[in-house]
Amino acid sequence: MKKLALLFILFFGKNFAQKTTQDQTVWFAYAGQYKVAEKWGYHAEAQFRLDNELEQSLQNLYRVGAIYYLPKNQSVTAGYALVKTLNRSVDDYFSENRIWEQYQINKKWHSDKNTIIHRFRLEQRWVEELGLIDDEVINLATNYQNRLRYLNRNLFQIMPLHKNESEIYGILQSEVFFNLGDNKVNSKFFDQNRFLVGLGLNFENKTRFELGYMNHFITSSSSNNLMRHTVSVSLFHNLSFLTQ
C-alpha cells in the first residue's frame, strides 16, 4: 500500500509540478436520454463552453448515440460526437470527429434516496491540427488518439418536494481522462480531471436542472497545464415514449 501511495504521489506530483495557468469559463449543457423500446433508446447532447464574460465561444460539442438497456440499471451506449474548439494562436476553430462507447451502472442507496453512477467511456478521436501558411489558416494534419474516461457521480437528496415526486439534491462528481497509446494530441497518460460540486432540482425523475462549480485541470505535452474555474449550467431529460 505504501508503494502504491508513493507511485500515486510521484505520478500526479509530476503533472502538478509543471507550470499551471488559470482562467474562468461558463459551460451550458443539454443532455437527453429517450427510451423508445423496452431495450432501446437514444442519447442527444449539446454543450456550449464560453469565457467568463460570455463573449467568446471556446468550444461547442454535439453528441448522439444509441442506448441498449441492460438489467439492474445498467446500459451500454455507442455513438458519434462533433467538437469545435478555438485555437487561440490562429484565432480559428479546429474540428474533432469522435466515436465513443460506454458502459454505465446506476445504484441507489440510503433507502433509495441517493444515487451513485459509474460510467466508463472509450473514445476514438480524429483531431485537426491547425497552422498558418502565408497568413492563411489551414489543417496541417489530422491526429488520431484513443482515450479512456471514468466518471464517478453522486447525487444526495437534500429535500423532497411534492409528495416525494421531486427533490432538491446535492452533486459530487469527478471524471478522469487517460490517453491510451502513442498520439500527437497529448502525449501524457493523464489527460485531465473534472471535479464538480453543485445543486440540482429533479422533477419527477424526468427533468433535472443543475448548477455547479467545476474545477477543470488539463495537462498538456506542448504548453503549460491549465486549471479552469467553471460555472456549469445543465439541463437533463430522461423520457420514455413507451405506450402504457
N, C-alpha and C positions, 0 to 999 in steps of 0.2 A: 504493500500500500504506500509506503514511504517513497519507493522508487517511482510509482505511478504519479504521486503528487509532485515529485521533483521534475518529472518529464513534462507535466502539465504547466508548471511554473516556467520552465525553460522555453517551452513551445510558445505560450502566449506572451511571455515576457519579451521575447524577441520581437514579436509583432508590435507591442506597445512601446518598445524602446525606440522604434523608428519614429521620426518626427511626425506629429499629427496636427493637421489643420482642422478648424471647426467652422461650421456655418449653421444656418437655420432654414428649414423648409416647412411647407404645408402640403399634406397629402390628402386628396379626396379619392374615395374608392367606392365602387358599387360592385357587389357580387351576388349572383342569384343561382340557386340550385332548384331545378324544376323537374319533379317526378312525373313522367308521362306513361309509365307502365310499372307493373309490380316490381320488376328488377332493373328498370332503366330510367335514366333521367339525363339532363344536360346541364352544363355549367356555362354561365356567361359572366364576364367580368370586365370592368374598365377602371383604370386608375389614372389620375392626373396629379402630377407632382410638380409643385411650383416653389419659387423662392418665398421668403417670409413676407414679402410685400405684395405677393400675388400678382406680380407684373411679368415674370419670366417663367415660361414653361420649361422645366428641366428634363422631364421625361413623361411620356404617355405610354400606357400599356393596355393592350386589348387581348383577352384570353378566352378561349372557348374549349369545351371538352365534353366527352360522353362519359356518363357515370354508370357503373354497374354496382347495384346494391347487394351486399352480402349479409348473411345473418349476423345477429348480435351487434348491430350498429356499426358495421364495417362497410367500406366501399373501396372500389378501385376506379380510377379515372385516367383517361388519356386525352390529349388534345394538342392544340396549336396556340401560340402566342406571337403577337407582333409588338415590338417595342421600339419606340423612337426616343433617342437620348441626345441631349445637347452636348456637343463637343465645343467647349469654350474657346479652345485655341484656334478654331477655324470659324466659329460662330455659325455652326450649322448642325443639323441633326443626322446622326447615323442610325441605320436600321439594324434590328436584330430579329431574325426568324428563329423560333424556338419550338421544338417538340417536347412534350412533357408527359410523364406518367407518375401516378401517385397511389399510395395506399393510406387510408385513414381509418382510425378507430376512435369512437366516442364512448366514454364511460361515465355513468352517473355515480355519485357518491353522496354521503351525508343526507340520507333519506331522499335521494334523487333531487336535491336542491342545487347541488354543484355539479359541474361537468369538467372533465379533463379530456383533451383531444391530443392524440398523437398523429402526426402526419409526416410521411416520408415521401419526398418528391425527387425524381430524376429528371434532368433537363439536358437536351442536346441542342446546343446553341450555335448559330451561324451569325457572327458579329462583324459588321463592316468596320474597316479602319480608314478613316478619312485623312486626307492631306491636301496641301496646297501645291499646285504646279502652275506657274505663270499667273498667280493670283486667282486661280480657279480651283474650287473645291471639288475633289474627285475621290472616288473609292479606290484606295491603293490595294486593298486586299480584303478578303472575307475569311476571318479566322474561325476555326471550329473549337468548341470546348464542351466537355462533359462536366456536369455539376450535380452534387447531391445536397439536398436541403432537408433539415429536420425541424419541425415546428412542435413545440410544447405549449398548449394553450389551456388556460384555466379560467373558468367562469364561476364566480362566487355570488350566490344570491344575497342581496342586501335587504331588499324589502319586496314582499309580494304585493301585487296590485290586482284589483278587480277579481276577487274571489280566486286568487292564485292562478288566473289565466295569463297574467302578465307580471313583469317584475323589473326592478332595478337591480343591476348586478355589477360586480367589480371584475376587472380583467387583469390578468397577469400572464404574460406570454413572452417567449423568446424563440427566435428562429435562427439557426446557424447554417452557414453555407460552406461547402467544401468543394474545391476544384479537384477533378479526377484526371490523372494522366498529364501528359505534356500538352501545353497550349500556349498561345500567344496573347490571350486576353488578360489573364492574370496568372503568373507562374507560381504564386503562393498556394499552398494546400488550403489554408484557412482563408476564405474569401471575405466573409462579413458576418455580422451578427445584428439582429434587430430585436431589441428588448423594449417591450411596451407595457405600460400600466394605464388603466383608464376606467371609465364607467360606461355602462350600456343600459339601454331600455329595450326590453323584449316584449313584443306584442303577440301574445297567443302562440308563441313558437313559430311564427310565420315571418315577422319583420323585426329586425334588430337595428337600432341606431347606436353607434359607438363613437365616443370622443376620448382621445387619449394622448399621452406623450410617448414618443418613441426615441430611444437613444440608438442611433444607427451608426455602427462602426464598420468602416470599409477599408480593407487593405489594398495596397497597390504595389506592383512589381516595377513600376516605371516612374512613380512620383511619391509624394507624401501620403501617408494614411489619412483618412478623413473620418471625422466624427460629426454627424449631423444631429441636431436637436430639432425634432419634427413634431408638429401638431398633426395628429391623424384623425380624420373625419370619415366614418364609414357607414354605409347602408347595406344591409344584407336581407335577401329574401330566401325563404325556404318554403316553396309552394308545391302542392300536389294537384295534378289535373286528373287524377283517377276518379271515375264516377263511383259514387257510393252504392 
